Each structure stands twice: as structure tokens, then as C-alpha cells.
Amino acid sequence: MKKSLLIVFLLLGFVFSTGVVNAENGNLPKPGERREFKDRILENKDEFKTQRGAFRAEMDAKHKAFVEGMKTNRDAFKTELKAKKEEFKALKSEKKLEFCNKAKEMLKMRFEGAVKNLETIQAKIDAMVVKLEADGKDTTEVEKYLAISKTKLADAKTKLAEIKTLVPATCAEVTPDTFEKIKVLAREAKDLLKESRENLHLSVKEIKILRGEDPEDESGDDSKTTQ
């Protein structure tokens, strides 16, 4: 299972590198700040049990801040978009054609790649849940975040399908209204993908808690033991 968890971390990082789900990394531990978490557990198992609630409370707080930050940025984006819509009206036909072609490229090369990688991670976490349950672990929290991730991804795919219907087949005519709709849907899809990824991140933290590991340690150095 440890190799599987390392693969999940690597894939989560790759999703970020696509440019679609650029994320805030403020919750990652700084170099030199990690401690030998398992040693601390061995020293005081009872203390670790009481700390689980604190870990989860902190995770929830960070997640709420993450969601609120996205909402604030999205609202600012929509305000700026109104001005860009007016600018789009004055663009020459070749510039409108360029926007249309970029929209097609965005759907095929960036969004579809992010969707595929998130689905791969979800499948791997599903497999981890089966293994944890077989070991007698309570995977309620893991499954909660995984279910949210799947819902957010499904919603993002719906938005992307809407964009496909809006992009003209020949790119010969793109109206300002179409421009605005595509931009809004693309932003909403991007944010949904971010939320899907973030909830996968939380499910992995829950797996680490179940395994008695530091949920903030994302180094993946524990991959020496095979599943």
C-alpha cells in the first residue's frame, strides 16, 4: 500500500503541473520542519489518538479557507470578465478565431488530461480503501472525501461538456456572449477540478492517519515497503 500512496502523491503533483489545477501549496511542510512522527507515536500512543481530532479540525479549517479563497478569486474573475467582454466586441475576426482555437486546445490538451489523472487517483484510493477495510480500519472519513472528489469531478465534466457545445465547429463566428459563457464555464470547471483534487488530498491525509503516520508529511519516503 505504501508504494500505492507514493504513486498517488506523484499523480496529485502531476495534476497540478498541467496548468489547469494550479493550487496553493501553503499547507506543505517546509524543509527541515518534518519530525519522526512514528517515533512520537511509539512514545505515546494515547496522545496520538487524542491528536487525531486536532489534525482533522486543522484539515477542515484549511479546506474551508481553500474553498473561500477560490470563491473570492472567482468573483473577482467574473467582474474582470465583464470588461473583457466589451474588449472582445472590438476584436478583429482573426483574434476571435484565435480565441476559439485556444478554447478547443484547452479542452483537449489541458482539461481532459487533468480529468483522466484525477480518475486514476480516485481508482487507486478506492483500492486502498478496500485494503484498509480488510485490515479492520474505519475508512468513513477517507470515503467521505473521496465521494466529494468524485462529485466535484462529475460536475466539472458537465461544465466541460457544455463548453464543447458552445465552441463553434468552424470557429467562424464567436459572439461576445459565447466568449463570456465559455470563459465562465472554463473557470467553474477549473475550480471544480481544484476541489476534486483537494478532496483527494484530504482522503490521502486520512489514510496516513489510519496508518499512524504524519498526515502533513508528503515526502513519500515510506515507499520501501511493498503493498
C-alpha positions as CSV (number, residue, x, y, z in Angstrom):
1,M,0.0,0.0,0.0
2,K,2.9,2.4,0.7
3,K,4.0,2.3,-2.9
4,S,0.4,3.0,-4.0
5,L,0.3,6.0,-1.7
6,L,3.6,7.3,-3.1
7,I,2.1,6.9,-6.7
8,V,-1.0,8.9,-5.6
9,F,1.2,11.7,-4.3
10,L,3.1,11.8,-7.6
11,L,-0.1,11.8,-9.6
12,L,-1.6,14.6,-7.5
13,G,1.6,16.6,-8.2
14,F,1.2,15.9,-11.9
15,V,-2.3,17.2,-11.9
16,F,-1.0,20.5,-10.6
17,S,1.7,20.6,-13.3
18,T,-0.9,20.5,-16.1
19,G,-1.7,24.2,-15.5
20,V,-5.4,23.5,-15.0
21,V,-5.4,22.8,-11.3
22,N,-2.7,25.2,-10.1
23,A,-3.0,25.1,-6.4
24,E,-2.0,26.8,-3.2
25,N,0.8,24.8,-1.5
26,G,0.9,26.8,1.7
27,N,-0.1,23.8,3.7
28,L,3.0,21.8,2.7
29,P,5.7,21.3,5.4
30,K,8.8,23.4,5.0
31,P,12.2,21.6,4.6
32,G,13.7,20.7,8.0
33,E,10.3,21.0,9.8
34,R,9.3,17.3,9.5
35,R,9.8,15.2,12.6
36,E,10.0,11.4,13.1
37,F,6.3,11.1,13.5
38,K,6.2,7.3,14.1
39,D,8.8,7.7,16.9
40,R,6.5,10.1,18.6
41,I,3.6,7.7,18.2
42,L,5.6,4.9,19.8
43,E,6.5,7.1,22.7
44,N,2.9,8.0,23.4
45,K,0.1,6.2,21.5
46,D,-2.6,7.6,23.7
47,E,-1.5,11.1,23.0
48,F,-1.6,10.4,19.2
49,K,-5.2,9.2,19.5
50,T,-6.2,12.5,21.1
51,Q,-4.3,14.4,18.4
52,R,-6.3,12.9,15.6
53,G,-9.2,15.2,16.3
54,A,-6.9,18.2,16.2
55,F,-5.4,17.1,12.9
56,R,-8.9,16.7,11.4
57,A,-10.0,20.1,12.7
58,E,-7.0,21.7,11.2
59,M,-7.6,19.9,7.9
60,D,-11.2,21.1,7.9
61,A,-10.1,24.7,8.6
62,K,-7.6,24.7,5.8
63,H,-10.1,23.2,3.4
64,K,-12.7,25.9,4.3
65,A,-10.1,28.6,3.7
66,F,-9.2,26.9,0.4
67,V,-12.8,27.0,-0.8
68,E,-13.4,30.5,0.4
69,G,-10.3,31.7,-1.4
70,M,-11.4,30.1,-4.7
71,K,-14.9,31.8,-4.3
72,T,-13.3,35.2,-3.8
73,N,-11.0,34.8,-6.8
74,R,-13.8,33.5,-8.9
75,D,-16.0,36.5,-8.1
76,A,-13.1,38.9,-9.0
77,F,-12.6,37.0,-12.2
78,K,-16.3,37.4,-13.2
79,T,-16.1,41.2,-12.5
80,E,-13.0,41.5,-14.7
81,L,-14.7,39.4,-17.4
82,K,-17.4,42.0,-18.0
83,A,-14.7,44.4,-19.1
84,K,-13.0,41.8,-21.3
85,K,-16.3,41.0,-22.9
86,E,-16.6,44.6,-24.1
87,E,-13.0,44.4,-25.4
88,F,-13.9,41.2,-27.3
89,K,-16.6,43.0,-29.2
90,A,-13.9,45.3,-30.8
91,L,-11.5,42.4,-31.7
92,K,-10.9,41.6,-35.4
93,S,-12.1,38.3,-36.8
94,E,-8.7,36.7,-36.7
95,K,-8.3,37.4,-33.0
96,K,-11.7,35.9,-32.3
97,L,-10.7,32.8,-34.4
98,E,-7.5,32.6,-32.2
99,F,-9.6,32.5,-29.0
100,C,-11.8,29.8,-30.5
101,N,-8.9,27.6,-31.4
102,K,-7.3,28.1,-28.0
103,A,-10.6,27.0,-26.4
104,K,-10.5,23.8,-28.3
105,E,-6.9,23.2,-27.4
106,M,-7.7,23.9,-23.7
107,L,-10.4,21.3,-23.7
108,K,-8.4,18.6,-25.4
109,M,-4.9,19.1,-24.0
110,R,-5.4,20.5,-20.6
111,F,-8.8,19.7,-19.1
112,E,-9.1,16.2,-20.5
113,G,-5.6,15.4,-19.2
114,A,-6.5,16.6,-15.7
115,V,-9.8,14.7,-15.7
116,K,-8.0,11.5,-16.7
117,N,-5.4,11.8,-13.9
118,L,-7.9,12.6,-11.2
119,E,-9.9,9.5,-12.2
120,T,-6.7,7.4,-12.0
121,I,-6.1,8.7,-8.5
122,Q,-9.6,8.1,-7.4
123,A,-9.4,4.4,-8.6
124,K,-6.1,4.0,-6.6
125,I,-7.7,5.4,-3.5
126,D,-10.7,3.1,-4.0
127,A,-8.3,0.2,-4.0
128,M,-6.6,1.5,-0.8
129,V,-10.0,1.7,0.9
130,V,-10.7,-2.0,0.2
131,K,-7.3,-2.9,1.7
132,L,-7.8,-0.8,4.8
133,E,-11.3,-2.2,5.4
134,A,-9.8,-5.7,5.1
135,D,-7.4,-4.7,7.8
136,G,-10.3,-3.7,10.0
137,K,-9.8,0.1,9.7
138,D,-12.7,2.6,9.8
139,T,-12.5,4.3,6.4
140,T,-15.5,6.6,6.8
141,E,-13.5,9.8,6.6
142,V,-11.5,8.6,3.6
143,E,-14.6,7.6,1.7
144,K,-16.3,10.9,2.6
145,Y,-13.6,13.0,0.9
146,L,-13.3,10.5,-2.0
147,A,-17.1,10.8,-2.6
148,I,-16.9,14.6,-2.6
149,S,-13.9,14.4,-5.1
150,K,-15.9,12.2,-7.4
151,T,-18.9,14.5,-7.3
152,K,-16.8,17.6,-8.0
153,L,-15.1,15.8,-10.9
154,A,-18.5,14.8,-12.3
155,D,-19.7,18.4,-12.1
156,A,-16.5,19.6,-13.8
157,K,-17.1,17.1,-16.7
158,T,-20.6,18.5,-17.1
159,K,-19.2,22.0,-17.4
160,L,-16.7,20.9,-20.0
161,A,-19.4,19.2,-22.0
162,E,-21.3,22.5,-22.0
163,I,-18.2,24.3,-23.3
164,K,-17.9,21.8,-26.2
165,T,-21.4,22.6,-27.3
166,L,-20.6,26.4,-27.2
167,V,-17.4,26.3,-29.3
168,P,-18.3,26.6,-33.0
169,A,-17.2,23.7,-35.1
170,T,-15.5,26.0,-37.7
171,C,-14.7,28.9,-35.3
172,A,-16.1,31.2,-38.0
173,E,-18.3,33.1,-35.6
174,V,-17.8,33.6,-31.9
175,T,-20.1,36.2,-30.3
176,P,-19.3,38.2,-27.2
177,D,-22.0,36.3,-25.3
178,T,-20.4,33.0,-26.4
179,F,-17.0,34.3,-25.3
180,E,-18.3,35.1,-21.9
181,K,-20.1,31.8,-21.4
182,I,-17.0,29.8,-22.4
183,K,-14.8,31.8,-20.0
184,V,-17.2,31.4,-17.1
185,L,-17.7,27.7,-17.7
186,A,-14.0,27.2,-18.0
187,R,-13.3,28.9,-14.7
188,E,-16.0,27.0,-13.0
189,A,-14.7,23.7,-14.4
190,K,-11.2,24.6,-13.3
191,D,-12.4,25.4,-9.7
192,L,-14.3,22.1,-9.6
193,L,-11.2,20.2,-10.6
194,K,-9.3,22.0,-7.9
195,E,-11.9,21.0,-5.4
196,S,-11.8,17.4,-6.6
197,R,-8.0,17.3,-6.3
198,E,-8.1,19.0,-2.8
199,N,-10.6,16.4,-1.5
200,L,-8.4,13.6,-2.8
201,H,-5.5,15.2,-0.9
202,L,-7.6,15.1,2.2
203,S,-8.5,11.5,1.7
204,V,-4.8,10.7,1.5
205,K,-4.2,12.5,4.7
206,E,-6.9,10.4,6.3
207,I,-5.2,7.2,5.0
208,K,-2.0,8.4,6.7
209,I,-3.8,9.0,10.0
210,L,-5.3,5.5,9.8
211,R,-1.8,4.1,9.3
212,G,-0.4,6.0,12.2
213,E,1.6,8.4,10.0
214,D,2.0,12.1,9.9
215,P,-0.8,13.5,7.7
216,E,1.3,16.5,7.0
217,D,4.3,14.5,5.7
218,E,4.1,14.3,2.0
219,S,7.7,13.2,1.3
220,G,6.7,9.7,0.2
221,D,9.9,8.3,1.8
222,D,8.0,5.4,3.3
223,S,7.7,3.6,-0.1
224,K,10.2,1.0,0.8
225,T,7.6,-1.5,2.0
226,T,5.5,-3.1,-0.8
227,Q,1.8,-3.3,-0.7
